[in-house]
Amino acid sequence: MSDDRRVGSDNALTVAMRALQLRGEEVPSLLPSTAKQLFQLFSRALHKAVHEEVLINGTYDVSRLLRLTPGGRSGGPEVFALTGGPKEFSRATVQRPADHFVRDDGGVVHFSLEVRESHDSPLELIAYNFEVYFPDRQPIPFVRFDLNDRGHSNDDLGLRAHVHPGHDDIQLPSPLLPPLEALKFVLYRCRLRRDTPRS
């Protein structure tokens, strides 16, 4: 394929991806009005996962690992960061499960998101990442759902919201996920639905 045809195809794909991204962002907001209320929803969901033995953590781990911090990367008193456990860039074996959220199948869950409070509207979702990784790299190294800040280079490509299916350099379009739904997805889904993978 000639360079001109490739550039034309890339431009057409970018336009299509931006249109797809806009459709994905039309999901109605399911966010509460304050960061503290969102923190409480996450706390309840994580305690439920512990009670149902989806997470092997103890209930006391939820209060240690779930954090609400004013400011976040974006700064400002109206911005809050909500984090769940440390991000392990190496995705190494977890030596102490109490330091991470660990699923019953060995998957390690961590997440972070930023929201902005407003006096007259629900929270604004600024960015997020929700990941489950498997230290033994089976059945897949990891799955991560990302929403980048506006103005990120992925925004220009129509991939502000995307999923990484096991490789940091592979991005597939994703709808903008309400944070609580994204949390439940990495807790209860991203699992094999059969005992052995298809050959």
Residue pairs with C-beta under 8 A, 6 or more apart in sequence:
1 9
14 156
14 157
14 158
15 158
16 158
17 157
17 158
17 159
17 173
18 157
18 158
19 158
20 158
20 173
21 158
21 159
21 160
21 161
21 173
24 161
24 173
24 174
24 175
24 176
25 161
25 176
27 175
27 176
27 177
27 178
29 122
29 123
29 125
29 178
30 178
30 180
30 181
31 38
31 115
31 122
31 123
31 124
31 125
31 178
31 179
32 38
32 41
32 122
32 123
33 117
33 121
33 122
33 123
34 117
34 123
35 68
35 80
35 82
35 115
35 117
35 123
36 68
38 82
38 115
38 123
38 179
38 180
39 66
39 68
39 82
41 180
42 66
42 82
42 84
42 179
42 180
42 183
43 62
43 63
43 66
45 180
45 183
45 184
45 187
46 55
46 62
46 66
46 84
46 101
46 183
46 187
47 59
47 62
49 55
49 187
49 188
50 57
50 58
50 59
50 61
50 62
51 59
53 104
54 103
54 104
54 187
54 188
55 101
55 102
55 103
55 104
55 109
55 187
56 97
56 102
56 103
56 104
57 65
57 97
57 98
57 101
57 102
58 98
61 98
61 101
64 98
65 84
65 85
65 99
65 100
65 101
66 82
66 83
66 84
67 81
67 82
67 83
67 84
68 80
68 81
68 82
69 80
69 81
69 82
69 83
70 77
70 79
70 80
71 77
71 79
71 80
71 81
72 79
72 80
72 81
72 114
72 126
73 81
73 114
74 114
74 116
74 126
74 149
76 116
78 116
78 117
78 118
79 114
79 115
79 116
79 117
79 126
80 114
80 115
80 116
80 117
81 112
81 113
81 114
82 111
82 112
82 113
82 114
82 115
82 179
83 110
83 111
83 112
83 113
84 101
84 109
84 110
84 111
84 112
84 183
85 99
85 100
85 101
85 108
85 109
85 110
85 111
86 99
86 100
86 110
87 110
87 112
87 131
88 94
88 100
88 108
88 110
88 133
91 108
91 133
91 135
91 141
91 142
92 135
93 135
93 136
94 100
94 102
94 108
94 135
100 108
100 109
100 110
101 108
101 109
101 110
102 108
102 109
103 109
103 132
103 187
105 191
106 134
106 135
106 136
107 132
107 133
107 134
107 190
107 191
108 132
108 133
108 134
108 135
109 130
109 131
109 132
109 186
109 187
110 131
111 128
111 129
111 130
111 131
111 182
111 183
111 186
112 128
112 129
113 125
113 126
113 127
113 128
113 129
113 147
113 179
114 125
114 126
114 127
114 128
114 149
115 123
115 124
115 125
115 126
116 123
116 124
116 126
117 123
118 124
125 147
125 176
125 179
126 149
126 150
127 146
127 147
127 148
127 149
128 145
128 146
128 147
128 177
128 179
128 182
129 144
129 145
129 146
129 147
130 144
130 145
130 177
130 179
130 182
130 183
130 185
130 186
131 142
131 143
131 144
131 145
131 186
132 142
132 143
132 144
132 186
132 190
133 141
133 142
133 143
133 144
134 140
134 141
134 142
139 192
139 197
140 165
140 166
141 166
141 167
142 164
142 166
143 163
143 164
143 165
143 166
143 186
143 190
144 163
144 164
145 161
145 162
145 163
145 174
145 177
145 182
145 185
145 186
146 154
146 161
146 162
146 163
146 164
146 171
146 174
147 160
147 161
147 176
147 177
148 154
148 155
148 160
148 161
149 155
150 160
152 160
154 160
154 162
154 171
158 173
159 171
159 173
161 173
161 174
161 175
161 176
161 177
162 171
162 172
162 173
162 174
163 171
163 172
163 173
163 174
164 170
164 171
164 172
165 172
177 185
